[in-house]
Amino acid sequence: MLDNKFNQYVRLVWGLRAESYVYTQIASQSDNAAGFETAQKDDKVWQYLPSVNLTVSPSNKVNLRLGYNKSVLRPQFSERLNMPYYDPVRNAMVYNYTGGIVSTVVDNYDFKTEWFPSQGEIISFGIYKKDIKNPIEGVTQIGNDGGTRYIYNMNSDSAKLFGFEFEIYKNLSFLGEGDLLRKIFLSGNAAFNSTKVTGYVNIDGTGGLYEANRPLFGQAPYNYNIGMDYIGDRLGFSLRHNAIGDQYILVGFDY
């Protein structure tokens, strides 16, 4: 990583991370005719992950940030085994996609503006975008008997996520004079997401692609935290409320 400060207003932090990951598949039990198999979809051994963050500070209380970074999410070992297993919690047989699951690669873009009214206070607003390749999702399918449920861990083709976030931590001194107002702080943060997922028409990855305006598997469409703090010389307390939107614990598949 390199940190370049051109003057008192502009700062650039940038660099590149090279990550090597080797997954060696040994023979594992399978439900195919041979009983055992070692076939796995090839994953990239090397991932090159650049990042850059540009900060412009027109004053000592304001920052404008523009950033980009690439990240990689590796599948768990259990998600690359060929052997199916029964999940008693979800009452279903769980299969990993034939040929294995590859890593998810994410291009992250974000812009944020920050204002620091005084020491320890912040008001910020940001927008962000994520281009996601091969997101890992759990897809469910009902058997032909109408009662048996199957779950497949697999890669969808891609997803695009757009969102915005807000954060505040500010005392109440703007309401008037008085020592009490300077000791009471409002706090809160929130994020809202909109996602478009591109998946496969057939559960085996064939038949072309389709687009769906839905959250990713396990992704919340929104979350927020709000609260109030009192910070005295010898006594303090906090009140908090938080919430999170409904998450997809499984993605349905219609065949």
VENGISUL-V957370 format. One record per helix or strand of 2 or more residues. SS is the DSSP state (2 for helix, 1 for strand). FROM is the first residue (numbers start at 0). TO is the last residue. Records with the same first field share a line. If there is no record, write none. Layout:
BEGIN
SS = FROM-TO, FROM-TO
END
This chain:
BEGIN
1 = 1-4, 9-19, 27-28, 35-36, 45-58, 61-72, 84-86, 91-95, 103-114, 121-132, 135-141, 148-154, 157-170, 183-199, 208-211, 221-230, 235-243, 246-247, 250-251
2 = 76-79, 171-174, 178-182
END
